Amino acid sequence: MQTRIEGDIQQMPADFAVTELWRVLSGCAPGRTDNAEVTVFDSVGFAVEDYSALRYLLALAEASGFGQTLPLIADQDDPKNLFALLAADATHAADTYAYEPAIA
């Protein structure tokens, strides 16, 4: 339980439920049981863990057809409005999440 020592979870009370990711992936422990539960991946900053977890999740998402690909560089009228990339109607998203600079 390295996250209790070095990760963000160390701030949580001792009785805060923590399950290692390997236990869920191997079927030794259940993951979320309903949509109201939240999953937090706290890898304590080891790049190889982050990379491995992301590659695994990407493979699962691609295999199941889940998710969507988003460009890393915004190609839109207002590149500071990244919320428009997530909205089906970019015009509505721009109105909802308008960026107004403090200095004109």
Buried (B, 14 or more C-beta within 10 A) or exposed (E): EBBBEEBEBBEBEEEEEEEEBEEBEEEEEEEEEEEEEEEEEBBBEEEEBEEEBEEEEEEEEEEEEEEEEEEEEBEBEBEEBBBBBEBEEBEEBBEEBEEEEEEE
